[in-house]
Amino acid sequence: MQEWIPTIGIVIPVKNEASQLLSLLDVLEKVREKVLLVDGGSSDETVSICEQAGFSVIQTAPGRAGQMNHGASHVNADCLWFLHADCLPPDDAIEQIMQSCRQGYLWGRFDVRLSSKRPVFRIIEKMMNWRSCLTQVATGDQGIFVSRVLFEEIGGFPEIPLMEDIAISKLLRRHGRGACIHARLNVSSRRWESRGLFQTVLLMWWLRLRYVFGADPADLHRTYYD
């Protein structure tokens, strides 16, 4: 694989994330100039929190895939790193991405650690990380990064209401294996705990199975947010 040593831009889609953002912005303070937050119409203090902390924010229509694509078009960087608002990357995350680039990878993702202290979450995260590395299908929680050239070649994130991370992973893996970075992003387990652990696991398996068999992402989105 050819060596690739890029500049990195960080794109974060947000909508009504005021309760989550401060911790992430604190972690990213030292690389603030690399960060662009893309707001999809927040009705809380999300935008003002970002601006008061000195981070750049732009506005676009809601929809995570569209927000990330819009952000990518406004970032001047060779490598695009997409983060969710409820994750906390390790301190050396950018160095880890750079190392992967030096090894010739054009895209990749991180392992995750779910925020809950319950032992069962250690099993869930281990299975998530193992499955992702084996299948080369990443979730948005895993901090997908990709070279701009490849991102533009595949047309960015498919602008579908749900499963945009699965869809882009399947496009990316056609162009070579992605890096499985084993440093962990700390990810909020709020969705698991609010819906119920096993109910969430079953729901996600069911939605992904339906997606594989051609279900309309809009129908999946309605099921997920009902």
Residue pairs with C-beta under 8 A, 6 or more apart in sequence:
1 103
1 104
1 105
1 176
2 104
3 101
3 102
3 104
4 78
4 79
4 101
4 102
4 104
4 105
4 106
4 147
5 98
5 101
5 102
6 77
6 78
6 79
6 98
6 101
6 147
6 148
7 76
7 77
7 78
7 79
8 34
8 77
8 78
8 79
8 80
8 81
8 94
8 97
8 98
8 145
9 34
9 35
9 36
9 72
9 75
9 76
9 77
9 79
9 80
9 81
10 28
10 31
10 34
10 35
10 36
10 75
10 81
10 82
10 83
11 36
11 38
11 68
11 71
11 72
11 75
11 80
11 81
11 82
11 83
12 24
12 35
12 36
12 37
12 38
12 71
12 82
12 83
12 84
12 85
13 37
13 38
13 40
13 64
13 67
13 68
13 71
13 82
13 84
13 85
14 21
14 37
14 38
14 39
14 40
14 42
14 46
14 50
14 67
14 85
15 39
15 40
15 41
15 42
15 46
15 62
15 67
16 42
16 43
16 44
16 46
17 42
17 44
17 46
17 85
17 86
18 42
18 44
18 45
18 46
18 49
20 85
20 86
20 188
21 46
21 49
21 50
21 85
22 49
22 53
23 88
24 83
24 85
24 86
24 87
24 88
25 49
25 50
25 53
25 55
27 88
27 89
27 91
28 35
28 55
28 89
29 53
31 94
32 53
32 54
32 55
34 77
35 55
35 56
36 56
36 57
36 58
36 71
36 74
36 75
37 50
37 55
37 56
37 57
37 58
37 71
38 57
38 58
38 59
38 60
38 67
38 68
38 70
38 71
39 46
39 47
39 50
39 57
39 58
39 59
39 60
39 67
40 59
40 60
40 61
40 62
40 63
40 64
40 66
40 67
41 59
41 61
41 62
47 57
47 59
50 56
50 57
51 57
58 70
58 71
58 74
60 66
60 67
60 70
61 67
63 159
63 161
64 140
64 157
64 164
65 156
65 157
65 158
65 159
65 160
65 164
66 157
66 159
68 82
68 156
68 157
68 164
69 156
69 157
69 159
72 80
72 148
72 151
72 156
77 148
78 147
78 148
78 149
79 97
79 101
79 145
79 146
79 147
79 148
80 145
80 146
80 147
80 148
80 151
81 94
81 97
81 143
81 144
81 145
82 140
82 143
82 144
82 145
83 89
83 143
83 185
84 140
84 141
84 143
84 187
86 187
86 188
86 190
87 112
87 141
87 143
87 185
87 186
87 187
87 188
88 185
88 186
88 187
89 110
89 143
89 185
90 96
90 110
90 183
90 184
90 185
92 183
93 110
93 143
93 183
93 185
96 110
96 181
96 183
97 108
97 145
97 181
100 108
100 145
100 179
100 181
103 179
105 176
105 177
105 178
105 179
106 146
106 147
106 149
106 150
106 172
106 175
106 176
106 178
107 144
107 145
107 146
107 147
107 150
107 172
107 175
107 176
107 178
107 179
108 144
108 145
108 178
108 179
108 180
108 181
109 132
109 138
109 142
109 143
109 144
109 145
109 178
109 179
109 180
109 181
110 142
110 143
110 181
110 182
110 183
110 184
110 185
111 125
111 129
111 142
111 180
111 181
111 182
111 183
111 184
111 185
112 125
112 128
112 129
112 141
112 142
112 184
112 185
112 186
112 187
113 125
113 184
113 185
113 186
113 187
114 121
114 124
114 125
114 187
114 188
114 189
114 192
115 186
115 187
115 188
115 189
115 190
116 189
116 192
116 193
118 197
120 197
121 189
121 192
124 192
124 197
124 201
128 139
129 180
129 182
131 137
132 138
132 139
132 142
132 180
133 180
136 169
136 172
136 173
136 177
136 178
137 166
137 169
137 170
137 173
138 144
138 165
138 169
138 178
139 165
139 166
140 164
140 165
141 185
141 187
142 185
143 185
144 165
144 168
144 169
146 172
150 172
150 175
153 175
154 168
154 171
154 172
154 175
155 171
156 168
157 164
157 165
157 167
157 168
158 164
158 167
158 168
158 171
160 167
160 217
160 218
161 217
161 218
161 220
161 221
162 207
162 211
162 217
162 218
162 220
162 221
162 224
163 207
163 208
163 211
163 217
163 220
166 208
166 211
169 178
172 178
191 200
192 200
192 201
195 203
203 223
203 224
207 220
207 223
207 224
210 219
210 220
211 217
211 220
